[in-house]
Amino acid sequence: MNIRKNFEAIFLAAAALGLVASYATAAARPVEVVKQESAILIDSTVHVVVVKAPRLSVAEKAGLK
């Protein structure tokens, strides 16, 4: 079966099936979303990392390659 030749028909069939499914489920009861409890912060300290180093010059950067 040459799919490229029949791709338009396959697309239209899939679109029609999606339209029918959408119409059929439009009257269905909406989904109820249950609100979950929010996250509880146990450790309130923030860890900070400080890096003290000089920046590389252009020549040093070129030497790394």
C-alpha positions, 0 to 999 in steps of 0.5 A, spaced: 500 500 500 502 506 498 501 510 504 503 517 500 498 516 495 493 515 501 495 519 506 490 525 505 484 519 506 488 517 512 488 524 515 481 525 514 479 519 517 483 520 523 480 527 523 473 525 523 474 519 528 477 525 533 471 529 531 466 524 533 469 522 539 470 529 541 462 530 540 460 523 543 464 525 550 462 532 550 456 531 554 460 526 559 461 529 566 467 533 567 473 530 571 474 532 578 481 534 580 482 533 587 487 538 590 493 535 593 496 538 600 502 543 599 509 541 600 512 542 607 518 545 608 522 541 613 529 544 612 529 552 611 536 553 611 539 555 604 546 552 602 550 557 598 556 555 594 562 560 593 567 559 588 573 564 589 578 563 583 580 568 578 577 568 571 581 565 565 584 570 560 583 569 553 590 566 552 589 561 557 582 559 554 585 558 548 590 554 551 585 549 554 583 547 547 
